Amino acid sequence: MRKRIFEMIEVAESDDLLSKVYDIFMMLTIVFSLVPLAMKNSPTFLSGWTKLR
């Protein structure tokens, strides 16, 4: 089981679907977690966002 978890966490090989899914999930999670930090100092976007809500 340890070996399979390690294989999933490593960069995906061409035939390993689960590893590719994990890689994409982690990339999206990182990007989506950085978006609020990037917008923290951008009051023009946030003021427009609050008007939409």
Residue frames relative to the residue before (quaternion, step in Angstrom):
aa qw qx qy qz dx dy dz
M 1.0000 0.0000 0.0000 0.0000 0.00 0.00 0.00
R 0.6285 0.5352 -0.3366 0.4531 3.60 0.98 -0.78
K 0.6507 0.5250 -0.3151 0.4491 3.53 0.96 -0.87
R 0.6649 0.4991 -0.3075 0.4629 3.61 0.95 -0.85
I 0.6313 0.5139 -0.3352 0.4744 3.61 0.99 -0.76
F 0.6406 0.5159 -0.3188 0.4710 3.57 0.98 -0.82
E 0.6542 0.5084 -0.3126 0.4647 3.59 0.97 -0.82
M 0.6430 0.5179 -0.3269 0.4599 3.58 1.03 -0.72
I 0.6912 0.4889 -0.2810 0.4520 3.58 0.94 -0.86
E 0.6030 0.5517 -0.3557 0.4532 3.57 1.11 -0.60
V 0.6787 -0.4672 0.3620 0.4360 3.58 -1.28 0.29
A 0.5298 -0.6789 0.4149 0.2938 3.55 -0.88 1.00
E 0.3209 -0.6908 0.6118 0.2133 3.50 -1.15 0.73
S 0.6931 -0.5209 0.3069 0.3926 3.57 -1.20 0.41
D 0.7628 0.3772 -0.2083 0.4820 3.61 1.06 -0.58
D 0.6167 0.5584 -0.3407 0.4380 3.62 1.25 0.07
L 0.2466 -0.8191 0.5055 0.1128 3.56 -0.04 1.33
L 0.6586 0.5222 -0.3167 0.4395 3.58 0.90 -0.89
S 0.6452 0.5115 -0.3124 0.4738 3.57 1.03 -0.74
K 0.6381 0.5162 -0.3240 0.4706 3.59 1.02 -0.74
V 0.6404 0.5176 -0.3182 0.4697 3.57 0.98 -0.86
Y 0.6442 0.5156 -0.3133 0.4701 3.57 0.98 -0.85
D 0.6521 0.5198 -0.3151 0.4531 3.60 0.91 -0.89
I 0.6732 0.4841 -0.2955 0.4744 3.58 0.90 -0.91
F 0.6356 0.5308 -0.3241 0.4575 3.57 0.97 -0.85
M 0.6794 0.4847 -0.2961 0.4645 3.59 0.88 -0.90
M 0.6413 0.5151 -0.3340 0.4602 3.61 0.96 -0.77
L 0.6687 0.4896 -0.3016 0.4714 3.59 0.92 -0.86
T 0.6325 0.5307 -0.3278 0.4591 3.58 1.00 -0.79
I 0.6605 0.4979 -0.3070 0.4707 3.58 0.94 -0.85
V 0.6679 0.4993 -0.3068 0.4587 3.58 0.86 -0.92
F 0.7001 0.4676 -0.2802 0.4613 3.58 0.85 -0.95
S 0.6457 0.4951 -0.3377 0.4732 3.59 1.10 -0.47
L 0.6664 0.4951 -0.3053 0.4664 3.60 1.16 -0.48
V 0.5330 0.6544 -0.4019 0.3553 3.60 1.14 -0.51
P 0.6786 0.4691 -0.3298 0.4590 3.66 0.77 -0.80
L 0.6337 0.5222 -0.3351 0.4620 3.58 1.05 -0.66
A 0.6504 0.5079 -0.3117 0.4709 3.57 1.04 -0.75
M 0.7136 0.4452 -0.2505 0.4794 3.57 1.06 -0.72
K 0.4478 0.7231 -0.4371 0.2925 3.58 1.24 -0.23
N 0.7720 0.3250 -0.1659 0.5205 3.58 0.98 -0.81
S 0.5991 0.5541 -0.3558 0.4555 3.55 1.21 0.40
P 0.1203 -0.8520 0.5042 0.0728 3.61 0.32 1.18
T 0.5954 0.5784 -0.3868 0.4017 3.64 1.05 -0.54
F 0.6636 0.4818 -0.3054 0.4839 3.58 0.96 -0.80
L 0.6882 0.4923 -0.2893 0.4475 3.55 0.87 -0.94
S 0.6363 0.5093 -0.3488 0.4627 3.60 0.99 -0.65
G 0.6393 0.5018 -0.3197 0.4872 3.58 1.05 -0.66
W 0.6333 0.5367 -0.3227 0.4547 3.56 1.05 -0.75
T 0.6799 0.4804 -0.3030 0.4638 3.58 0.93 -0.82
K 0.6078 0.5416 -0.3565 0.4585 3.60 1.12 -0.53
L 0.6308 0.5380 -0.3313 0.4504 3.60 1.10 -0.66
R 0.6690 0.4760 -0.3000 0.4856 3.57 1.05 -0.71
